[in-house]
Amino acid sequence: MEGQKIILIVLLVLFFTNDAFGQLEKEIREFIDQMISDVTSEGWPEKMKENFGWDDQTISDHQEFRDAFQNYSVEIEHFVCNGKEVVVWNKITAKFVHEYPYTELKGAVPTNEEISWIEVWYYEFADNARQIVQFKMLIDGVPRMKKLGIRCLSRDFMKN
């Protein structure tokens, strides 16, 4: 009988722990969906400052990016949540209309064409879904370079 009580307690703990992580994952997904909605909307600077705590420098940096890449959109292709750690695989699409003096695009001539690339965002959250402890971003710049004719790879690779 004692063994059955222990098994029941263990099962209840596992059930409620799993349910709590499920709730956290749901809240994190809602947070990220809202962030993407806000950053791609009209009035994004105010929304990002108010809802996500972006400072003036972050707003300024992103404004410079948005001046170069208009019609900016983010589409989540994959979302993986492991407790408080999240990886979001995004397809970014924008129209390259103005020089952008950073990254691999420094010196690239704007084409007024739409280009797409992949960005992978990594988040580590605190115990709640609204406090980001760590954020990192990985950008696949190869599609952008190929679309803009930037040669940093072999000619054979550029054909693919």
C-alpha positions, 0 to 999 in steps of 0.5 A, spaced: 500 500 500 505 504 501 508 503 494 502 505 491 501 511 495 509 513 492 507 511 485 501 516 485 505 521 488 510 521 483 505 521 478 501 527 480 508 531 481 509 529 474 502 530 471 502 537 474 510 539 472 508 537 465 502 541 465 506 547 468 511 547 463 505 546 458 502 553 460 509 556 460 510 554 453 503 557 451 505 563 455 512 564 451 509 562 444 503 568 446 509 573 448 513 571 442 507 572 437 505 578 440 512 581 439 513 579 432 506 582 431 508 589 434 515 589 431 512 588 424 506 593 425 505 601 424 507 604 430 512 599 432 517 603 436 512 605 441 510 598 442 516 595 442 518 600 448 512 600 452 511 592 451 518 589 451 522 594 454 526 596 448 531 602 449 532 608 445 539 605 442 535 599 440 529 602 437 534 607 433 538 601 431 532 597 428 529 604 425 536 604 421 535 597 419 527 598 417 529 604 413 534 600 409 529 594 409 522 596 408 515 591 408 519 587 413 515 581 415 517 575 420 514 568 419 515 563 424 517 556 421 519 552 427 518 554 434 521 549 439 520 550 447 524 546 452 522 549 459 525 556 459 529 555 453 526 557 446 528 557 439 524 560 433 526 559 426 524 565 422 523 567 415 524 574 414 522 578 408 523 585 406 524 590 400 532 592 400 531 600 398 537 603 402 544 602 403 545 598 410 552 599 412 553 593 417 553 585 416 555 582 410 551 587 406 556 593 407 557 596 400 551 592 397 547 596 392 539 596 394 535 593 389 528 595 390 527 588 390 524 583 396 529 578 399 528 573 404 533 570 409 532 565 415 533 568 422 534 563 428 532 567 435 534 563 441 531 566 448 532 564 455 526 566 459 526 567 467 521 563 471 515 567 467 514 568 460 515 575 460 522 576 462 528 574 457 534 573 461 538 571 454 537 573 447 541 571 441 540 571 434 543 567 428 542 570 421 543 566 414 546 571 410 548 567 404 541 567 401 541 575 401 548 575 399 546 571 393 540 575 391 544 581 391 550 578 387 555 579 393 561 574 392 564 571 398 563 564 396 565 560 390 562 560 383 560 553 384 556 555 390 553 561 387 549 557 382 546 553 387 
